[in-house]
């Protein structure tokens, strides 16, 4: 039994952790922008799925992975503008628009896959050009470390760099300050001469770009195919990571890595005889627990603030 437990924590576990976490990291970083802009974007699931489908279509059509990635990013921009049009400009309910986007993406990708490309379930073809694996010089020759950190698609390494870039953008640039202000104090921002609507639209577009990259990685950098519903709730998990990480890039990155680890561990647990239906539920159960934890902590903070306020009022009344 002990040998089976030790065998779970192999190099393959950590490799799968990184691969599984990457699309969630990218989508969650995109969700940071809309979260700071005061928009609850649960439409990331549809953005990821559409990006994955478009990446495969154009990679197949032009026999080029870069073109597939570029088109996935472009469709992400269009969806981001669509989301901003209804949520920011027309003041529609963001929850309804997000769920509509998710439902539409799930339906239209299946319809196009079957009616246009005559594929059912999964689309696998030698003409779909995937992203090549990148071996990092020097690191690739280091035992164990080289196996864990080298040999992935470019989006894995881009996602790590983007964690730093997003943090710098949000907390060290005027645009990041304006974007955060558009969600927290839009009236004050407007008084300063900056249009909060433009910042919200920018946040939505950036979210679309990041989700497009997440979808492209999923279909061209990870599986090199398209499968119906292949986003597999990663958009919702990315949203949960944003909430759990309190919209802070390093914390969100850590939450996404945790999800990737639990998903990879769930797959490995099947080798010791645990049913796949149970192991596949592990990362989603963790996501639910994350949200429960945040809800409880938020309620406790509100309760403590209320107690402090009552204490201050009582002290003032005595004086």
ZICOR-V410543 format. One record per pair of residues at least 4 apart in sequence whose ideal C-beta (glycine too) atoms are under 7 Angstrom apart, sorted by the first residue. I is the first residue (numbers start at 1). GAP is how many residues later the second one is. Records with the same first field share a line. If there is no record, write none. Layout:
I: GAP ; GAP
This chain:
1: 4
2: 4
3: 4
4: 268
8: 5 ; 257 ; 260 ; 261
9: 4
11: 4 ; 133 ; 136 ; 137
12: 4
13: 4 ; 251 ; 252 ; 255
14: 4 ; 134
15: 4 ; 133
16: 4 ; 248 ; 251
17: 4 ; 240 ; 243 ; 244 ; 247
18: 4 ; 134 ; 138 ; 242
19: 133 ; 203
20: 240 ; 243 ; 244
21: 4 ; 235 ; 236 ; 238 ; 239
22: 4 ; 133 ; 134 ; 137 ; 195
23: 4 ; 25 ; 191 ; 194 ; 195 ; 211
24: 4 ; 210 ; 213 ; 214 ; 217 ; 232 ; 235 ; 236
25: 4 ; 134 ; 228 ; 231
26: 4 ; 129 ; 133 ; 184 ; 187 ; 188 ; 191
27: 4 ; 17 ; 21 ; 183 ; 184 ; 187 ; 207 ; 208 ; 211
28: 4 ; 210 ; 213 ; 214 ; 224 ; 228
29: 133 ; 134 ; 137 ; 181 ; 220 ; 223
30: 14 ; 176 ; 177 ; 179 ; 180 ; 181
31: 4 ; 10 ; 13 ; 176 ; 207 ; 208 ; 211
32: 4 ; 134 ; 210 ; 215 ; 217 ; 220
33: 4 ; 146 ; 170 ; 173 ; 174
34: 5 ; 7 ; 169 ; 170 ; 173
35: 207 ; 212
36: 134 ; 143 ; 144 ; 147 ; 167 ; 211
37: 142 ; 145 ; 146 ; 162 ; 163 ; 166
38: 144 ; 145
39: 48 ; 55 ; 161 ; 164 ; 165
40: 54 ; 55
41: 42 ; 57 ; 166
42: 53 ; 56 ; 57 ; 194 ; 197
43: 4 ; 40 ; 54 ; 55 ; 58 ; 59
44: 4 ; 163 ; 167 ; 191 ; 194 ; 195
45: 4 ; 57 ; 186 ; 188 ; 190 ; 191
46: 4 ; 55 ; 56 ; 58 ; 59
47: 4 ; 29 ; 32 ; 161 ; 164 ; 165 ; 188
48: 4 ; 163 ; 166 ; 167 ; 170 ; 183 ; 186 ; 187
49: 4 ; 56 ; 57 ; 60 ; 166 ; 181 ; 182
50: 4 ; 25 ; 29 ; 55 ; 59 ; 165
51: 4 ; 21 ; 24 ; 25 ; 160 ; 161 ; 163 ; 164 ; 165
52: 4 ; 163 ; 164 ; 166 ; 167 ; 174 ; 178 ; 179
53: 4 ; 56 ; 173
54: 4 ; 17 ; 18 ; 21
55: 4 ; 13 ; 14 ; 16 ; 17 ; 160 ; 161 ; 164 ; 165
56: 4 ; 12 ; 67 ; 72 ; 163 ; 164 ; 170
57: 4
58: 4 ; 9 ; 10 ; 13
59: 5 ; 6 ; 8 ; 9 ; 69 ; 70 ; 161
60: 65 ; 67 ; 68
62: 5
63: 64 ; 66
64: 4 ; 65
65: 4 ; 64 ; 65 ; 66 ; 155
66: 4
67: 4
68: 4 ; 148 ; 152
69: 4 ; 147 ; 151
70: 4
71: 4
72: 4 ; 140 ; 141 ; 143 ; 144
73: 4 ; 136 ; 139 ; 140
74: 4
75: 4 ; 137
76: 4 ; 132 ; 133 ; 135 ; 136
77: 4 ; 128 ; 131 ; 132
78: 4
79: 4 ; 22 ; 129
80: 4 ; 124 ; 125 ; 127 ; 128
81: 4 ; 124
83: 4 ; 14 ; 18 ; 121
84: 4 ; 5 ; 116 ; 117 ; 120 ; 121
85: 4 ; 5
86: 4 ; 6 ; 11
87: 5 ; 7 ; 10
88: 109 ; 112 ; 113 ; 116
92: 4 ; 5
93: 4
94: 4
95: 4
96: 4
97: 4
98: 4
99: 4
100: 4
101: 4
102: 4
103: 4
104: 4
105: 4
106: 4 ; 123
107: 4
108: 4
109: 4
110: 4 ; 118
111: 4
112: 4
113: 4 ; 6 ; 10 ; 113 ; 115
114: 4 ; 5 ; 6
117: 6
119: 4
121: 106 ; 107
122: 103 ; 105
123: 102 ; 103
124: 101
128: 96 ; 97
130: 90 ; 91 ; 94
131: 22 ; 23 ; 89 ; 90
133: 18 ; 19 ; 20
134: 18 ; 20 ; 23
135: 5 ; 15 ; 16
136: 4 ; 13 ; 14
139: 6 ; 7 ; 10 ; 11
140: 6 ; 10
141: 5
142: 4
144: 4
145: 4
146: 4
152: 4
153: 64 ; 68
154: 4
155: 4 ; 58 ; 62 ; 66
157: 4
158: 4
161: 4
162: 4
163: 4 ; 86 ; 87 ; 90
164: 4
165: 4
166: 4 ; 83
167: 4 ; 82 ; 83
168: 4 ; 5
169: 4 ; 6 ; 7
170: 6 ; 9 ; 10
171: 5
172: 4
174: 4
175: 4
176: 4
177: 4
178: 4 ; 11 ; 16 ; 21
179: 20 ; 23 ; 24
180: 4
181: 4 ; 7 ; 8
182: 4 ; 7 ; 14 ; 17 ; 18
185: 4
186: 4 ; 10
187: 4
188: 4
189: 5 ; 7
190: 4 ; 5 ; 6
196: 4
197: 4
198: 4
199: 4
200: 4
201: 4
202: 4
203: 4
204: 4
205: 4
206: 4
207: 4
208: 4
209: 4
210: 4
211: 4
212: 4
213: 4
214: 4
215: 4
216: 4 ; 5
217: 4 ; 5
218: 4 ; 5 ; 12
219: 4 ; 6 ; 7 ; 11
220: 4
226: 4
231: 4
233: 4 ; 51
234: 4
235: 4
236: 4
237: 4 ; 22 ; 50
238: 4
239: 4
240: 4 ; 47 ; 50 ; 51
241: 4 ; 11 ; 14 ; 15 ; 18
242: 5 ; 10
243: 48 ; 51
244: 11 ; 46 ; 50
245: 6 ; 7 ; 9 ; 10
246: 5
248: 4
249: 4
250: 4
251: 4
252: 4
253: 4
254: 4
255: 4
256: 4
257: 4
258: 4
259: 4 ; 24 ; 27 ; 28
260: 4
261: 4
262: 4 ; 20 ; 21 ; 24
263: 4 ; 20
264: 4
265: 4 ; 17
266: 13 ; 14 ; 16 ; 17
267: 12
269: 5 ; 10
270: 4 ; 6 ; 9
274: 4 ; 5
276: 4
281: 4
282: 4
283: 4
284: 4
285: 4
286: 4
287: 4
288: 4
289: 4
290: 4
291: 4
292: 4
293: 4
294: 4
295: 4
296: 4
297: 4
298: 4
299: 4
300: 4
301: 4
302: 4
303: 4
304: 4
305: 4
306: 4
307: 4
308: 4
309: 4
310: 4
311: 4
312: 4
313: 4
314: 4
315: 4
